[in-house]
């Protein structure tokens, strides 16, 4: 089946937010050469400064120029993840535009794939990418992905899950070493460009998720049990 792709007008942009760590990542693009991104380390000041940074970053574009919002939905810090998703939902509701909630682990996988493509000057391979990230209570977050045919996005082989390390290793063993394991431990906000790209790939497939569908993925209850 051939996927019919729809492209943004050069005057329309996608905006992505990444707030799940102590860094703020923002990216904006019309996917026709006009792309900007930046990462700030804000620590506990993220919640109080997010909106000001967002207002300044979007210029010279305006809110009316946005065709969709993308947001990193986690896993990550509880407060930061919630702030980012709430902000994206609010913008989507007020502007009447779609909101794409993108997995942190998927964004890491996509960044890895693009990095390898650039280094080797090759087309995207159908390698299995397993991404793991530290979690609380002795667990890890894990997700397994594979490039979709024709570089049209990612296929999810194992949805993001909080899992015991030994069980995670068992799941990886099922792939008979035909996977690349990526550790997501730092610099996650820099993958905001991948969050934006993955959302755009879905936009091209005419997906238009309502803002109310954008939900955070915490993976674990924020309070120790």
Helices and strands as residue ranges (DSSP letters): E 13-18, E 23-29, E 35-41, G 43-45, H 46-58, G 63-65, E 66-72, H 78-95, E 98-102, H 104-120, E 128-134, E 139-147, G 149-151, E 154-164, H 165-173, E 179-183, G 188-191, H 192-204, G 211-213
